[in-house]
């Protein structure tokens, strides 16, 4: 028999992300799964953040981990306001109206760009959605299918419009 967590995960999450042509897969974290269950089935407020902070990490995803982010060398999470303008509706990439599609997929409507590195950030292995500019809770984690080495100064990591895709569907 499947555990409740496995059932909720299979119902809520099938994630895919593309950066620079590399496919990635990921999921909601334990924190986001618990918030979703409490909101949908237990009458609790979701408390979804008005702004998500997109971060990069040098480790792969785990349901409970918050990730090991680069430190220094101009690294900082990128703030993206939760809005119809910034995230596409499920009906099509680039849409700015409320979701009406059937695939459960959203993507970024504008480029998400980190500042150019001023030194090494290490080998990046995942991208994560946080609810704070530093520390906070991790809501979503997506592993890169291929590591991305930021080995010194002058590297710019970017998801162009439509490249960062997240799907909640089974």
N, C-alpha and C positions, 0 to 999 in steps of 0.2 A: 504494500500500500504506500502510495506517495505521501510524503510529509506535507503539512500545510504550506511550508515555505516553498517546496518544489511546485506545488499546485499554483500558488499565487505567482511565483516567478514565471512559470510557463504561460499563465494567463496574461500577465502584465508585460513581459519583456522579451523581445527578440531584437537585439540592437546591432546596428552596423554603422560604421563610420569610415569615411574615405579621406585620407590626407595624402596629397601628392600622388594619387593613384594607388595607394596601398589600402587594401580592405582591412577593416578592424571589426571586432565584435566585443560586446560588453553587456552590462546589465545594471539594473538598479542595485544599490547597495542595501545591506540589511536595514540601515537607517530609513531609506526611502521606502523599502517594502513595508516596514512597520508603520510608517506614517500613512501609507496608502491603505493598508488594512484597517487601521484605526479610523481613517476618514470615511472609507466606503462602507464599512460594515459595522463600525462601533460608534458612529455618531460624533466623532471628534473632529475638530478643525484640522485641516491639512497643514496650515501654516506655511504654505509654499512661499519662498522668498520672492520679493519684487525684483531682485537682481540676482543673477547667478554669476559666479566667478569661475571662469574656465581656467583650469590649471593643467600643467604637464607634470609627469612623474617618471622617475627612473626605475620604478618597479612595475610589475604587472598587477592587474586587478585582483582583489579579493573582496568578498562581500563585506567584510568587517574592517578592512584597512583604509586608512585615509591617504596613503601614498607618501612616497618620499620625493618631495619636490626639490628642484634645484635651489640653491641658496646663493644670493649675491649675483654679481656679474650682470646686473640689470634685469634679472628674472622677476616677474610679478604676474599674478593671476590677472586675467582680462575680464573686466566687468561687462556683462551683457544683460540689459534690462529685459525682464520677462514681458514680452508684448507681442501683439499681432504683427507689428512692423518688423521686429527682429527675428522672429521664428515663423516659418511658413506654416500654413494650415495643412491638414492632412490630405487635402484635395489636390495640391500641386506645389512643386517647388516655386518659391518666389511669391506665393499668394500672401495677402495681408488681411484676409477676412477670417472669421471664425471657422474652425475646422468642420468639414462636411464630407471628407473622403472616407474610404473604407479600409485603407492600408495601415493606418496608425503611425505614419511616418512624418516627421518634421525635419527641417534643416534650417541652417542659418541663412538669413536673407541678405546679410552683408558680411564682408570679410571679418574674421576674427584674427587679429595680428598681435603677436607679442613683440615687445621692444627688441631691437637688435642686441644680441649678446655682447657683453664687453669682456667675456672670458668664457671658459668651459662651463657648460651646464650638465655635462655627462651624457650618457646614452638614454634617451627618452623612450619609454616603453608603453605609456598610457596617457590618456587625456581624461580629466575628471571635472564634474560639475560640483562646485562647493556653494554653500550659502553665506560665505563671508570672504572678505578680501584676504584674510589670513586666519589660520586655524579653522573653526567652524565645523560643519558636518558635510560629509561627502554624500551626494545624492545619486550620481551616475558615474560609472567608470567604464571606459572602453579601451581595450588593449590595442596597440598598434600591431599590425601583422608583421611589420619589419621595424626593428629598432631604428631610431633616428639619432645620429651622433651629432651633438653640438659640442665640438672639440675646442672651440676658442672664440675669439671676438669676431663679430660681423655676421653671425648667423641670425636669420629672421625666420621664425616659425609662423606659418599662417594657414588658416583654413579659408579658402576663397568662398564666395557665396555659393551655397548649396552643397559644399563638400562635407560639412560636419552634419551627418544624418543620424537621427535616433528614432528607433521604431518601437512602439508599444503595441504589440499584436502577437498572435500565435499562429 
